[in-house]
Amino acid sequence: MGTKNIWFFCLVFSTFTFSQNLSVNPKHPVYDFLNQLRIKNILSWYDDAILPLTRGEVFIQLQKAKDSTAMMSENDKGRLHLFLQFFPSSRKSNNSFFYNNSYGLGEHFFSWKENYAYSYQDSLLSFSIAPLVTTKNIFLKKTAEQLHSAFLITYGGAFSLEYSDWFAAYLEVWNGYQGGDKKASMTDQRVRQSFSVNHTGINYFDQTTGYVTLKKDIFKLQIGRERILWGVDRYDQFILNETPQTFDFIKFDLSYKQFSYKFLHGWLVQPTAIAYVDSLRYDVKSRNAKYIATSRFGYQPFSNLSFGVGQTIIYANRPLEIAYLNPFLFWESAQRSLNDLDNSFLHFDSRYRPVGGLEFNGTITFDDINFNFLKKDEWNSAGNRIAWQIGFAITAPLLLEKLSLYGDHVQIRPYTYSHPNGGEVLTYTNNSFPLGLDLQPNTAMTSLKIVYDFNEKLTSSFLYRYTRHGDNIIDSTGNMIKNVGGSILLSYRKGTDSPIATFLDGEEVTTNFYALTLRYLISYNLNIVLRGEYSIYAQMKNDKKTLLSSLQINYNFY
């Protein structure tokens, strides 16, 4: 038996002798490492178009990389060695502080090996408990304002359970406290999207995620709530981004050789409606249902080329539609048979590496699948709702070994992601936040990101974004003068708005955004993130400058 066959047998056998079906946080730095190895043609078949992956999937990629160390630099070998400690072939119960403890308290804090507060493992079952703690100091300075500062702390825990090679369950829950200036604390997404902070006025915020995963051979079924990133751009996922709050979903995956199929049905949130009933019951709160269904068929014919075709439906204000729970159905046709009540999208994406060290990616989204723009003089029609992005990534051997360069350009035509006569009901949003990029329609954005890995523990990045937005024209009293398709919450109004929607028409708003980030891995459990941001927001010759800095210390958190 040849060496490759022996390796393949060992790799496949290992996947059946332990359960590794827990998700790996999409923010974990291992994804950046694996992504760079693909660009360098070391992991040519690695696919991260949809995250998170399971621990077993990450482990297999790391083992493949281990088999290709001859192609790696010393820096990549060091990072590989580090992540192999993070993702072992199986859990070790003696890495538990309160059970079969082989470490002291200090060693638990500063060990590079996987460890927990408590863990147990036998031939079939394993479970663990880990504390989650983060602290964050924020300093904010805006034009003509004094310095604002805030301190955030979150504390909670995570529980995981795995049985045999097919079942995994995970629960994470934490509570947070924000002290200091609220203007500063609101720059943190966890606070900004907190119902408790924004609607009750208290200084506490909280969050919970959890799921149950069933995986066998090429099939995976998941029910839960966790962050899903969906898109071929590593840092700016186009379909599902980290912009909105997490939502509940049912997810089905099918992967076989060069083919993959992903399906997700999610429960979204509409803003709460409050109505006065009578003097006895006073105000009554209500919230109508809203859902998303999305799927992607992926095909990688060659190691350097991949394609994806996807569809998305947003529907609301009624019970579940069985048609959108069917993964094997063309939903645009189905929704027309349901009297065309919903908002549908069609996506195409691709990645291509002409040489090792250079990769291109691109995505185009058609809102409501309207191809009338192909007709003469129809490109600028209000019905032409298209969004697209094109990007590139460059690494060694075309750059210095520790350097990576990423570029991206996005255009979102007027009215895209909104829906006529629906208000926010059928928009591409979750609780008023965009599901994709944090951009409004009628916007163009160009970004450049430089990443430098000092060593396997310390990584830096510099990000620059230039954004141009055509905003709706509003008078001093807040009344609409002209709708140019610049808001995701206001779509085209037939008979009121112009049928011509020129890209970037309206009131010009530009933003220059700069961000410098340093991440240092202290141990398996501990990491520090230092970040500085500077932005210049210009509207009607009125510049607003913002300087933001933060220091975040994470324990079992990314």
N, C-alpha and C positions, 0 to 999 in steps of 0.2 A: 504494500500500500504506500503511495507517494506521500511526501511530507504534507502537501496541501490537503489531501484526503484525510490524513490523520488529524490535522488541525481542525478541519471542518467537523469531523466526528466528535472530537473533544468539545468543540464549541456548542454544537447542537445538544450533545449529551448533558453539558453543564446547564443548559436552559431548562432541562426537564428535572434536574435534581435539586433545584431550589426555586423558591417563589420570589420574584422580583417585579411585582406588578404595581407597586406604589409609584405615584407620579413624582417626577423631579421638577421642583419649582422652575418656571420659565425664566426667572431672573438668575438662576444658578450660573456661575461663570464657566461651567463645563460646556455649555452650549456655544459660547464664543470660541472655545478651544476646538471643538469638533467642527464648527463652521469654517474656521481657518484651515483645518486639515483638509476639508473638502476642496476649498479654493486652491490649495497647493497640490491637488490631485493625489493626496495620500489616502483619503477616505472618499473615493470618487462616487460611491453609491449612497452616501449618507444623505438623508432627507429630513429637513427640519422645517418644511413648509407649514406644519401644524404642530404646535407645542401645547402641553408638555409631552415628553416621552416618559416611558416607565424606567425604573431603575435597571430592569433587565435589558431594555433596549440600549440604554447608555452604556451598560457594562459590555454588551456585545461590541459596540463601536470602539470602546477603549481597548478591548482585546484585539480587534482587527488592527487598530493603530499600533499596538504592541508588536504585532507581527510585521510591522513596516518601519521599525525604528531605524533601519539603515537609511531611510529617506529623510529622517528628521534631523533638525538642528539640535544642539545641546539644550537650548532653551525649551524646545518642544518636548524633548525627552524628560526634562525636569518637570514640566507641567503634566505630562503623562504619568510620571511616577506619583505625583501628588494626587491626581484624580483617581488613580487605581486604589489608593488608600481610602479615598472618599467613597468609592463604589466597589466594595469587595464582592467576591462570588457568593457569599452568604453572611448573615449576621452572626456575630460572636457574642454569646450571652455573657462572657466574662468582661465585655466592654460596658457593663452596666454598673453604675455607682452603688446602687442599693441591692444588687444581687450578683453573687459570684464576682465581687469586685477585685480586679487585678490592678486598678489604678487608684492613686490618691486623688483628693479633690483638685489639687493643682494640675495633675496630669490630665484629668478630665477636661479642664478648661483649655489646656494647651496641647493636647494630643492631636496628631494629624489623622488618626484612625477614627473610623466611625464609632461613636459612642453615645450612650443615652443615660438618662437618670435611672431608668429601669428597663430591662429587656429580658425576654425569655425566649428560648428556642428549643424545640425537639425535632423529631423526624418529620412532623407534619405541620406543626403550628409555631408561629413566632409572633410576638407582639412587643411593643415598646411604648414608653412614655418619655416625652422630652419637654422641658420648659422652653418657653419662647419669651424673650425679653428684647426690647429695643429702646434706645434713648436717642433723642434728636434735638440738637440745639440749632435754632434758626435765627438769622439776622437779616432784616429787610430794610432797604433804604430806597425810597421813591422821591422823585423830583418834588421839591418844596415841602417835603415832609420830614419829620424827625425819624430817627432810627427806631425801628420796631424789632422786638425780640420775643422769642417764645421757646418754651421747652416742652417736648412731648416725651411721654414714656408709655410703652405698651407692655403688658405682662399677661401671660396665659400659658397654654400648653397644647401639645399635639399627641394624639394616640393613634397608633397604627396596628393593624392586625393582618396577618397573611396566613392562608391555609393551603397546604399542598402547593401545586404549581398553577392554580387557576383562580384563586380568590384573594382579593385584597380589600381592605376597608381603612378609611382614614378620617380622622376628626381633628380639626384645629379650631380653637376658640381663644380669643384674647380681648382684653379690655384696655382702653387707653385713657390717658389724662392729658389735657393740654393746659399749660399755664403760661401766663404772660400775655402779650398782645395778640388779639385774635386775628389782626391783619396778617401777622407773620405766620401764625399756625395754619391759616387757611391756604397757604401755599402748598401744604402737604395734602396730597390727594385723599388720604384716609380721613382727614378732618373735613376737607371741602365737600366730600360726598356723604358725610355722616348725617343721618336724620336727627340723631340726638343733639348734636351741636347746633345744627341749623334751624331746627323746628321746636326744640324744647328749651334751648338756651343754656343747657348745662355744659360743663367742661369735660364731659366724658364721651368717648366714642368707642365703638366695639366692632368686631367682625367675626364671622365664622365661615369656615369652608369645610367640606367633607364630601366623601364619595364612596361608592361601592363599585369595584371593578371585577368583572368576570372575563378571563382571558384563556383561550385554549387554541393552540396551533395558530392559524392565521386570523382568528376572529377575536374581537374584543368588544365588550359591552360595558358601558359605564353610566351610572346614574349619580348625579351629584351636583356640587357647586365648587368650582375652582377657576382660576384664571386660564383662559384659552387664548392663545395667540395664533392667528391664521393669516399667513401671507408669506411670499417668497423673499421679501426683504427682511434681513435679520433684525434690523433695528427699528424699522417703521412698518410693521405688518399692516397690510392694506385692508384686509377683510374684517378681522377682529383684532383690535389693538387693546392696550392696557388703559385706554382712556376711560371707559365706563366702569361702573361698579360690576362686580362679578354677579352672575345670574345662574339659576338652576337649569339643568339640562339633562337630556338623554343623548348619549353619544354611541355611535356604532362604527367600528373600524374593521376594514378587511384589507389585508396586505398579502400579496403573493408575487414573489420574484420582482419583476419590473412594474407591477401594477399595484395600485392602492385605491381604496375608496373610503372616504370619510363622510359620515352623516351626523348632524347635530340638530336636535330640536330643543329650543330654549324658551324659558318663561321670563319675559321682560317685565319692566315696571313702567307704568304711566304715572304722572303726577297725581296726587290725591285730590279728589274733588270734595269740597265742603259745602253743604247745603243746609240752610236753616229750615227746620221742619215746623216746630211749634214751641210754645213756652215751656212745655214739659220735657221735650226731648232735645231742645236747642239744636246745636249743629250736629249733623250726621256726616261722617266721613265715608267715602266710597272710592274704589279704584277699579277701573275696568281692566279686563284681561288684555294682554298683548304678548305676541309670540314671535319667535324667529325660527325658521327652518333653513338650514344651509347644508350643502354637500359639495364634495370635490372628487372628481375622478382624476387620478394622477398616473402618468405613464412616463417611464424613463427608458427610451429605446437604446440609448448609449450612455456610457459612464459620464459623459460631459454634457448631456442634453436631457432636459426634462420638460414635460408639459403638464398643465392642469386645466380642467374645465369644471366650473362650478356654477351652482345656482343658489339663489337665496329668495326667501319669501318672508315678508313682514305682514302679519295679519292680526286682527284685534277685535275686541267687543263682541266675542261670541265664544262658545266652547271650542275645544280642540277639534281640528279638522283631520279626519283619518287620512285624507289625501296627503297631507303634509307630514304625517307620521310614517308614510311609506317611503323608504329610502330609494326604491327603484321605480321612480315615476318622474316624468317631466312636469314640473310644477307650474310652469307658465301656461301650458295647455290645460292643466287641471284647474287653475284658478280662473281661467276664462269660462270653463264649464260650470264654475261656481258663481257666475254672474259678474266676474271681473271686479271683485271687491278689494283686492289686496295689492300690495306693492312688491313687484318682482324684480329680480336682478339676475344678470348673467355675467359670469367672470371667466376670463382667460388669463393664464399666467405661464411663464416659462423661465428657465434658467439655462445659460449656455456658457461653457468654459472653452474658449478657443485654444488656450495654452494654460499650463500650470501657473497659478499665481494671478490669473485674471478671470473674473466671472461677471457676466451680465445677467440682470433679472428684469422682468417687466410684468405688469398686470394692467388689464383694462376691464372696466366694469360698465355695463350697459344698464341704465336704470329704466325699468319697465320695458326693456327689450324692444325699443322703437328704432327702426332702421330708416326712418324717413330722411335722416340727415344725408343719406346717399343721393337723394334727389338734388337737382340743380337749385342753388340758392337756399338750401334748407339747413346748412350747417349752423347758422346763427338763430335757428328757430328755438322757441322756448321749450319745445318738445324734445330737443336734442340734449338729453341728460346723460353725459358720459364723464367718467373719471378714469384717469390712468396714471401710472407711475413707471419710470424706467430708472434703473440703478446699476451701479457697478461696484465691484470689490477688487482690490489689488493687494497682494501679499508677496512675500518672498516666493520665488527667486527674482521677481521683478522689482522688489523694494528691499530695503535693509531687512535683515532677518527678523528683528523684533517689531517691525513697523507694519501696520495695516492701514489701508485707505479705503473709505466707503463714500460713495456719492449717490445722490438721489434727486430726481425731479418729479414733482407731482402737479397735475392740473385737474381741477374739479370744476366742470362747467356749471353755469347758473342753474338753480333749482334741483340739481342732482342730490339725491338722498331724501328730498322732501316728497310730498305726495299731494296732488290737487284735492282740495275740499276736505282734507282730513285733519288739518291742524297738526298736532304732534302725534296723533293716533297711529299713523302708518309711516312715520318718518324712521330713518335708519338710526334710531337712538334707543338708549335705555335710561329711563328716568331723566330725560333731557340731555344726556351726554352722548356724543356720537359713538357708535359702535366701532368705527374704524379710526382713522387718524383724527386728531383733535383740530380739525379744520372745517370751516364753513364752505358752502357752495360758492362758486365764483371766486376761486382762490388758486394761486400758483405758488408753489414752494420749492426752493432749491436748497439742498443741505449737503454738507461735507463733514465727514467724521474721520478723525485721525486717532488711531489706537496705537499705543506703544507699551509693550510688556517689558518692564525693567527686569523682572525675573518671574518665576512661577507664582510668587506671592503678591507682587505689586504690579498693578496695571493702571495706566492712565489713558484718558481719552479727552479729545477736544472736539466740540461740536459747534458748527456754525450753520444757522438757518436764515435764509432770506425769504420772507413771505410777502406777497402782494394780494390784497383782497379788495374786491369791489363791493362795498357795503350798500345796503338800501339807503336811500336819501330820506332823511327824517327832519322835520322842522324843530324849532326850539321848544315847542310844546309837546313833542313826542308823536305828532301825527305823521303818517306816511305820505311823502310827496311822490316818490317813485320806487316801485318794487323792481329791482334788477336781478332778483334771484340770489341775493346774498345772505339769506338766512335759511338754515335747515328747517326752521319751524314755520316758515311762510312760503308756500308754494305758488305756482302760477295760478292767477285768478282770471279765468276766461271772461272777456268783456271789460275787464278793469285794467289789466296789465298789458303792456305791449307784447305782441307775439314774437317780436325780435328780441333776442337775449344775447347781446354781444359780450364776449368774454372780458371780464374785468371792467365792465361798465359800472357806473355809479360813483360813489364817494371813495376815493382811493385811500386805503389804509396799508401802511407798510410796517414790517417788523424786522429788525435785525436782532438776532438772538445768538448769544455766545455762552457756552457752558464748558467748564473744565472739571473733570471728575477723577479722583484718585480712589482706588479700591485696594485695600490691603487685607489679605487673608492671614489672620493670626494663628488660627487652628481650624480643625474640622468644625467647631461650633462657633468660633468668634470671627467677625470681620468688621472692618471700619470703612465707611464711605465718607469722603470729604468732597464737597461739591460747591462750586461757585458759578453763578449765572449773572449775565448782564444783558439787558435788552433795551432797545430803543423803539418805542411805539410811536408812529407818526400818523396823524390824521388832521387834515385841514391845516397844515403847516404848524401844528401844535405837537411838539415832541414831548413824550413822557419816558423818562429813563428810570430803570429799576435795577437795583443791585441786590442780589440774594446770595447768601452763603449758608451752608449747613454742615454739621458734623453728626453722623449717625453711627452708633455702635450697635451691632446686631449679635444676638446670641440665638443660634438655630433659626435664623431669619435672613432673607435676602431681599 
